[in-house]
Amino acid sequence: MNISGKWVGTAIYGENYGKAAGKRNDFMLDIVEEEGEITGSVIDQECVFVFKSAISVTGFHHDETLSFIRNYPFKYYFAEEDGLFCIAENKVPYEVNYMGEYVPDKEYFAGVWELATNVVKTGTPYQQEQGSGNWAMRRPTEEDLIIFRALLKEAGLPCCF
């Protein structure tokens, strides 16, 4: 099965995200698969406003397994105290790894995502930054496409699908 094309899904923040745990982030992924390698882009409800563009993805698909990495242009983080996303353009950006399996009878992928570990100096000691959660995605309906077109319009970006 070639998985080229559009997919819609949801990433859910895991327990290690404090007040944001359980928060949903809906996304649309547009990928091209060639000989098991995938490339493409993703937009989601957060990043479209933070980066003002799609995020590139790279990865692989083999049998029922899908693995891809979101390659962010710069670092951003959730500030728990005010509930806003903050940008740190001078910091090394995160890579977020997605690993999942196709569920044939339901026609969707589901799995876990994990923030690539970064070690940062916080005063004297060093601290590991990490995060994880669950995700799932399926082929979009016409209603999904309408929702994401509206999201792009709200963000002031041209429609790409």
Salt bridges, closest charged atoms under 4 A:
ASP26 OD1 - ARG24 NH2 3.00
ASP30 OD2 - LYS6 NZ 3.34
GLU33 OE2 - HIS61 ND1 3.09
ASP44 OD2 - ARG70 NH1 2.46
GLU46 OE2 - LYS23 NZ 2.98
ASP63 OD2 - HIS62 NE2 3.15
GLU129 OE2 - LYS75 NZ 3.02
GLU142 OE2 - ARG149 NH1 3.37
ASP144 OD2 - ARG138 NH1 2.70
